Amino acid sequence: MRGDQSNVPFLMRPVLFFILFALCGPLALALVVIYWRDLPEDIRGPHLIIAIIFSLFFIVKMLLDGLPQIILFSLAYTFVLFLTYSILVRKRDKKN
C-alpha cells in the first residue's frame, strides 16, 4: 500500500492532505467524511484522527477561554481515544 497510491482519492494523498489540515482542519475533516468509503482501511483511522485534532486547534482559536473550551477538548479527546481503541481492536481481530 505504501508505494501504490492509485486507489486513493487525489485530495487524500499524504502531501495534499497535510497541506489541507495544516491550513484548515475542519475542511480536512469534511473531506475525510466525504471520501470515507473511497479510502483504504489502513489510512482511514490516521486521517480521521489527525483531521479531528487539527479541527480542534482551529476551533479553539475561535472560542472564548473557559468552560466551553474545556468541554470541547474533553469530548473530542474522549472521542479520539475511543476511535483509536476501536481501530486498534479491529486491526487486531483481523490478524487473528
Buried (B, 14 or more C-beta within 10 A) or exposed (E): EEEEEEEBBEBBEEEBBEEBBEEBBBBBBBBBEEBEEEBEEEBBBEBBBBBBBBBBEBBBEEBEEEEEBEEBBEEBEEEBEEBBEEBEEEEEEEEE
